[in-house]
């Protein structure tokens, strides 16, 4: 079957609790909602939209609240994860659907997981890319992050202080994005034993540890221009506010402490992604935490930007899983 062209994409603005959500829609059939991570946009699903459409699905990639053409509330508290879940629900309803399959990458994986957890009436299956599901529990997140790294500072703590990361990123958004994308890609990440770009030296900046001089294979100058142009227009605060609500999320989800997600689920991780190595225990706990898991994969020699680094593999796995989910229904 020939794949639909990129001209078949439909851009929409639909109402959501924050005001509006921008989305890109491709194809017809069962609704698959695609949720991006940091620092990306709907465009990170550019390879999945036509593939899912060709396979018979209504693929919809959103700009998460704070990104792109979606609303960017000023209040930091407007970026709690439960607020983002309600944005997802609003998108489903605005598209005239009662339910959807939700798939997320990076922060989008967390948003997708909580969407399935708290609104199982709307989200009947969940796919997680790069970041495993780990139920709410343990100490307050900021306390955990503060203990990581010894004399160095973990990047999440660095991002949590309002204005601090913006001061590093916004004078050269394009250069910073290029460095981060390269730092977490399998073909351009620092060599083993090199300073870890997930940590910041005292008095330093995160970009001090980014590789320079070469883009990863999945990112060309046009792609980088598109990503940079979005953040140059919007600024970084809306995107970074997700990190600044992790303690609030922990409080908001107290009633779901240790809760499993029972819907049919999928996990795909990169074999060279720190998210999968640091959270190996979370993956090992899937028989308890994701009892509906139908498919789990670690892609060899793949970094963090999984659906862009290995689009053909991710598309194949996604479509195989979606076929099982929809045929079971």
C-alpha positions in Angstrom: 0.0 0.0 0.0 1.5 3.4 -0.9 2.1 5.7 2.0 0.2 9.0 2.3 2.4 12.0 1.5 3.2 14.7 3.9 0.7 16.9 2.1 -2.0 14.7 3.6 -1.2 16.1 7.1 -3.9 18.3 8.6 -3.0 20.9 11.1 -5.7 21.8 13.6 -6.1 24.0 16.7 -8.6 22.5 19.1 -10.0 23.8 22.4 -8.3 22.5 25.6 -8.3 23.5 29.2 -5.3 25.8 28.7 -6.9 27.4 25.7 -5.9 25.5 22.6 -3.9 22.5 21.5 -2.1 22.4 18.2 -2.1 19.0 16.5 -1.2 17.3 13.2 -3.5 14.6 12.0 -2.9 12.0 9.3 -5.1 9.1 8.2 -8.4 7.6 9.3 -9.3 4.7 11.6 -8.7 4.0 15.3 -7.3 7.1 17.0 -3.7 7.0 18.1 -2.6 10.0 20.1 1.2 10.7 19.9 2.8 12.8 22.7 6.3 14.2 22.3 9.0 14.9 25.0 11.6 17.5 25.8 12.8 19.5 23.9 10.7 18.5 20.8 7.3 19.0 19.2 4.8 17.2 17.1 7.5 17.1 14.4 9.3 14.3 16.4 6.6 12.0 15.1 7.0 12.9 11.4 8.1 9.4 10.5 5.2 7.7 12.4 2.4 9.8 11.1 2.4 8.5 7.5 3.3 5.0 8.5 0.4 4.7 10.9 -1.9 6.4 8.4 -0.9 3.8 5.8 -1.6 1.0 8.3 -5.2 2.2 8.8 -5.0 4.5 11.9 -5.9 8.1 12.6 -2.5 9.3 13.8 -2.6 12.6 15.7 0.6 14.2 17.1 0.1 17.1 19.5 2.2 20.0 20.6 2.2 19.6 24.4 1.0 22.6 26.4 3.9 25.1 26.5 5.2 24.1 23.1 4.8 25.2 19.5 1.4 26.6 18.6 -0.4 25.2 21.7 -1.2 27.5 24.6 1.5 28.5 27.0 0.0 29.5 30.4 2.2 31.8 32.5 1.6 30.1 35.8 4.2 27.4 36.4 1.5 25.3 38.3 -0.4 25.1 35.0 2.0 22.4 33.8 1.2 19.7 36.4 0.9 16.4 34.7 -2.8 16.0 35.5 -3.4 19.3 33.6 -1.6 17.7 30.6 -3.8 14.6 30.9 -6.9 16.8 30.6 -5.4 18.3 27.5 -5.2 14.8 26.0 -8.7 14.1 27.0 -9.9 17.4 25.4 -8.1 16.5 22.1 -9.9 13.1 22.0 -13.2 14.7 22.5 -12.5 17.6 20.1 -11.8 15.0 17.4 -15.2 13.4 18.0 -13.9 10.3 19.5 -14.7 8.6 22.8 -11.4 6.8 23.3 -7.9 6.6 22.0 -4.6 4.7 22.2 -2.0 7.0 23.6 1.7 6.7 22.8 4.4 8.9 24.3 8.2 9.5 24.1 10.4 10.9 26.9 8.2 13.3 29.0 5.4 12.2 26.7 5.8 8.7 27.9 5.1 9.9 31.5 2.2 11.9 30.3 0.8 8.9 28.3 1.3 6.6 31.3 -0.6 8.9 33.7 -3.3 9.5 31.1 -3.9 5.7 31.0 -3.6 5.5 34.8 -6.2 8.1 35.7 -8.5 8.1 32.6 -8.8 4.4 31.6 -12.3 5.3 30.4 -10.6 7.3 27.6 -7.2 5.7 27.0 -7.6 2.0 26.2 -4.0 1.2 25.5 -0.7 2.9 26.1 2.7 2.8 24.4 5.9 4.1 26.1 9.0 5.0 24.3 12.4 5.5 26.0 11.2 6.3 29.5 9.8 3.2 31.4 6.7 3.3 33.6 7.6 3.6 37.3 4.6 4.0 39.6 4.4 7.0 42.0 6.2 6.3 45.3 9.3 6.8 47.4 10.7 10.1 48.5 9.8 13.5 47.0 11.5 13.7 43.6 13.5 16.8 44.3 15.1 15.1 47.2 16.1 12.1 45.1 17.6 14.4 42.3 19.5 16.5 44.8 21.4 13.4 46.0 22.5 12.4 42.5 25.9 13.3 41.1 27.9 14.0 44.2 29.7 17.3 43.6 28.0 17.7 40.3 24.3 18.6 39.7 21.8 16.4 38.0 20.2 18.0 35.0 16.7 17.8 36.4 17.7 19.8 39.5 19.4 22.3 37.1 16.2 22.6 35.1 14.0 23.0 38.2 15.2 26.5 39.1 13.1 29.1 37.2 15.2 31.1 34.7 18.4 29.2 35.1 18.4 26.9 32.2 16.7 29.6 30.1 19.7 31.8 30.6 22.0 29.1 29.2 19.7 28.0 26.3 18.0 31.0 24.9 21.0 33.1 23.7 21.8 30.2 21.3 18.8 27.9 21.0 19.9 26.2 17.8 23.4 25.4 19.1 22.1 24.1 22.4 19.5 21.9 20.8 22.1 20.5 18.3 24.4 19.7 21.2 21.7 18.0 23.3 20.4 15.9 20.4 23.9 14.8 19.6 24.7 14.1 23.3 21.9 11.6 23.6 22.1 9.9 20.1 23.9 6.6 19.7 26.1 7.7 16.9 27.3 11.0 18.4 27.1 10.6 22.2 30.2 11.1 24.3 32.5 8.1 24.5 32.4 5.9 27.6 34.3 7.6 30.4 33.8 11.1 29.1 32.0 13.6 31.3 28.3 12.8 31.4 26.1 15.4 29.8 23.3 14.6 32.2 25.3 16.4 34.9 26.5 19.9 35.3 29.8 20.9 36.9 29.8 23.5 39.7 29.7 26.9 38.1 29.4 25.4 34.7 26.6 24.9 32.0 25.1 21.7 30.7 26.3 22.5 27.2 29.9 22.3 28.4 29.6 18.5 27.9 27.8 18.4 24.6 29.6 17.1 21.6 30.2 19.6 18.8 30.8 19.6 15.1 28.5 16.8 13.9 24.8 16.3 13.9 23.4 12.8 14.6 22.4 10.8 11.5 18.7 11.3 12.0 18.8 15.1 12.2 19.5 17.3 9.2 19.9 21.1 9.0 16.2 21.5 8.0 15.0 19.5 11.0 17.2 21.4 13.3 16.0 24.7 11.9 12.4 23.7 12.5 13.0 22.7 16.1 15.1 25.8 16.8 12.6 28.1 15.2 9.8 26.9 17.4 11.8 27.5 20.6 13.2 30.8 19.4 9.6 31.9 19.0 8.1 30.5 22.2 11.1 30.6 24.6 12.0 27.6 26.8 10.0 28.3 29.9 6.8 26.4 28.9 8.8 23.3 28.1 11.0 23.5 31.2 8.0 24.0 33.5 7.3 20.3 33.2 10.4 19.7 35.3 9.3 22.3 37.8 6.2 20.4 38.7 7.6 17.0 39.6 7.0 17.5 43.3 3.5 18.7 42.6 2.8 15.6 40.5 4.1 13.5 43.3 1.6 15.1 45.6 -1.3 15.0 43.1 -0.8 11.3 42.4 -0.7 10.3 46.1 -3.9 8.2 45.7 -2.2 6.2 42.9 0.9 5.3 44.9 2.3 2.0 43.5 -0.6 1.7 41.1 -0.2 -0.6 38.0 -1.5 0.3 34.5 -3.7 -2.6 33.4 -4.5 -1.6 29.8 -2.7 -3.3 26.9 0.8 -1.7 26.8 4.0 -1.4 24.9 7.6 -0.4 25.8 10.4 0.4 23.4 13.8 1.6 24.7 17.2 2.4 23.3 20.0 0.1 24.3 22.3 3.0 24.8 19.9 5.4 26.4 20.5 6.3 30.0 16.8 6.3 30.6 16.7 2.5 30.1 19.9 1.7 32.1 19.1 4.0 35.1 15.6 2.6 35.2 16.4 -1.0 34.6 14.6 -2.0 37.8 11.4 -0.3 36.5 11.6 -2.4 33.3 12.2 -5.6 35.4 9.1 -4.8 37.4 6.8 -4.7 34.4 5.0 -8.0 35.3 3.7 -6.2 38.3 3.4 -2.6 37.1 2.3 -3.2 33.5 0.3 -6.5 33.8 -1.2 -5.8 30.3 2.2 -5.6 28.6 2.0 -7.1 25.2 5.4 -6.2 23.8 8.7 -4.9 25.1 11.8 -4.1 23.1 15.3 -2.7 23.6 16.9 -1.6 20.3 20.6 -2.2 20.1 22.9 0.7 19.4 20.0 3.2 19.8 20.0 6.3 21.9 17.3 8.4 23.4 15.5 9.9 20.3 14.2 6.5 19.5 11.4 7.1 16.9 13.7 9.4 15.0 16.9 7.4 15.3 15.2 4.1 14.3 11.9 5.0 12.6 11.5 1.8 10.6 12.0 -0.4 13.6 9.7 1.7 15.8 7.0 1.9 13.1 7.1 -1.9 12.6 6.9 -2.5 16.4 4.1 0.1 16.8 2.0 -1.2 14.0 2.4 -4.9 15.1 1.3 -3.8 18.7 -1.6 -1.7 17.4 -2.8 -4.6 15.3 -3.0 -6.8 18.4 -4.7 -4.1 20.4 -7.3 -3.3 17.9 -7.9 -6.9 16.8 -8.4 -7.8 20.5 -11.1 -5.1 20.7 
